[in-house]
Amino acid sequence: MKRLIQLSLIWISIITLISCVNNKGEEIQTSIEPTNSSVSLNKSVIAYFNQPDKSIYILTDFKYKKKLITVEDGNITWPIYSPDGNRIAFTGTIKGVHATYTINAENGKDLKIITSPKGELHEGVLDWHTDGSLICVTKNLDGNAEIYTVIDSTNMKNITNHKHWDFFPLSHSENIISFWSSRDDSLKDSKQYDYQSVYTVNTDGSNLTKKFQISEMTNESVGNGIFPAISPDGKTYVFMMNLDLYSINMDGSNLKNLTQSKDIGEYFPFFSTINNKRIFYSSHDTISPSLNIYSIDIEGNNKKQHTFFEDEKSIILYPKFKPTLPNNG
């Protein structure tokens, strides 16, 4: 039970931290990026979860919001695009049924249940592999958290298979899945776990490989969220630690604090599928209660603000760019 509470803090503490910046404001439906911005992503589309109304939105050109669907619980829901960008997957409760769903990415229609969990705990979808399988953390089948590839409820494969806890999987272009694990904790026979190691594994469960270990990562750091992202070229791994954004090479070299912020937090890093040079993320200033989208370059410099919502009803959580082919802008 102690570990369950600890892992739950990964989701709950982020919502709590963000809710602290909410105080007042009126709904603003559009926002305009400064014309002198050097970052151009024409016709960009971002899916995100808006915590105040528990809804999944899409945001076009950093300006125009469109609600797709409302999720009744909404505390651990984040949208994941399919590789072709046509559908969005999420885990949440719709009309009293908690499940992993997909919807049409343009209009939120054509709701489909992919798998409805069994047991006390439930799974959360965190990525969508190019082979068509969802990448989920499932916590109810063998007593801990494992990484599964999921086609539907009859086609779920455990690709980590061990007694410790695995979480925050990412799908890589090299047909591998990376994830955080407690598997080499020195206190593995106790109920205390230190989540410091990142592994990769093939989608068929083979070739389990430890990539690196981050000794600076504490249980408190984990409780504030990790939410990693990988650059399109597969070289730069970015994650949250102590409310800053860090990067590290996939070989474990060059760990770097990119933001080094004392007064604000940076959350949920993500990349454009056609841009290796910018890291996008959600953050807030010290005045407005909203959570907006910013970006920095790969070295942590040249910070840009892309959205300018100023109200307590605009909280951009778990943003992800719609996959875009280079020749489509």
Buried (B, 14 or more C-beta within 10 A) or exposed (E): EEBEEBBBBBBBBBBEBBEEBBEEBEEBEEBEBEEEEEBEBEEBBBBBBBBBBBBBBBBEBBBEBBEBBBBEEBBBBBBBBBBEBEBBBBBBBBEEEBBBBBBBBBEBEEEEEBBEBEEEBBBBBBBBBBEEBBBBBBBBBEEBBBBBBBBEBEEBBBBBEBEBBBBBBBBBEEEBBBBBBBBEBEEEEEEBBBBBBBBBBBBEBEEBEEBBBBEEBBEEBBBBBBBBBBBBEBEBBBBBBBBBBBBBBBEBEEBBBBBEBEEBBBBBBBBBBBBBBBBBBBBBBEEBBBBBBBBBBBEBEEEBBBBBBBBBBBBBBBBBBBBBEEEEE
